[in-house]
Amino acid sequence: MDMKALMYTDRERPLRIALFSGNYNYTIDGANKSLNRLVGHLLRTLGAEVRVYSPTSPRPAFAPEGDLVSVPSVKIPFRADYRLALGLPRSVRRDVEAFAPDLIHLSAPDFLGGAAQRLGRDLKIPVVASLHTLFDTYLDYYGLGRLRPLVRRNLWKFYGGCDYVLAPTTAIAEELKAQNLPAQVRIWARGVDPELFNPARRDDAWRLAQGFDPNRPVIVFLGRLVMEKGLGAFAETIQRLEDAGRAPQVLVIGDGPARAWFEERLPRAVFAGFLSGETLAKALASGDIFLNPSTTETFGNVNLEAMASGLAMVCAEAPNTRALLRHGRNALLCADQPEAYAEALSQLLLDGEERRRLALEALERSAAYRWTEILDEVVEVYAEALGRPSKVSEPFAPEARPLVRRQGGAAEPQPASLPVL
């Protein structure tokens, strides 16, 4: 299949895509890293034209891919590091119309996304949404759990108003299909760059410089320091290990509004702060065990990065981790309880052979997730939405996926493009 040919219209000009984002580059997170990688792929590999509409800030976290147009926004009261777009003002709407996109891609179910969805209908062009966050899962961390049913209904309404929805995992795709939404559901997984994240990045001198004992394993946390990433469970798990006399060595990579809270509860941990690029890859590969107790992820990009870096994986047993890992084969998946995490970590702290076996299996599994192939799958969905179906793009149908066994005997379908676990 000629992927580049799919990016040209009948008028022999490159395809134009208008992407709407709630956070394209002002604060770094897994969602906007994936979106920027997608736009870079569309621009450089396929020759498409992409114009991005998003809130911005005077000091963005990184340079954006594509042409970025700022939209009006305000800071979110309980999360000042994020902004809420206020919709699609007339001036921005005129900009979109002048750009004359062939397709609209929505990445957030906010006021901006809803207005862009309606604009797509007015322009009579396809609307594709990618699901990056199940926002209702965050509400419990901010005392708003009673709003979950209402928020979830609004999410389904938003995604049902699109032509196509790109779900990050089979589990979320199945949940979308169960709502009987009129939208077509497809899978857009995530990838990892093996040139950047790999075990060869391990640096023993760097470990020593952080004060770590070279003869004892290092437990790593990687992510934004916000409560919904499981910080409470992580801190209590480490406390349990300390109370049991394990004296764990802990490396925290990341920053965020809950950093002071986390530092207070992990006084003996090394806080490396926000890292990126080769510095991040070196720090991550210099650890030994990756503990991720978050249950709010839709995919979990950090899990893939840790797997590719050669770490043994200990994660919450959740739909996103089941898409990547299998308990006992290439990870230890735990009930979301500190005592369960502590028991799994205790096993790996004492058993170096098992720790290395799990790390090797996780590394091998990460090889199935390469960005080029995964981003091409998004292009194939664009082509289908525009009436140019490729031979690879196909409807999501759980019964058509190869079944794999997981603990307890239940079967879980795999995305067609990935090998069976």
Summary of the structure (lengths in Angstrom):
residues: 421
radius of gyration: 21.5
end to end distance: 27.1
largest distance: 69.9
contacts: 1399
relative contact order: 0.12
helix: 42%
strand: 19%
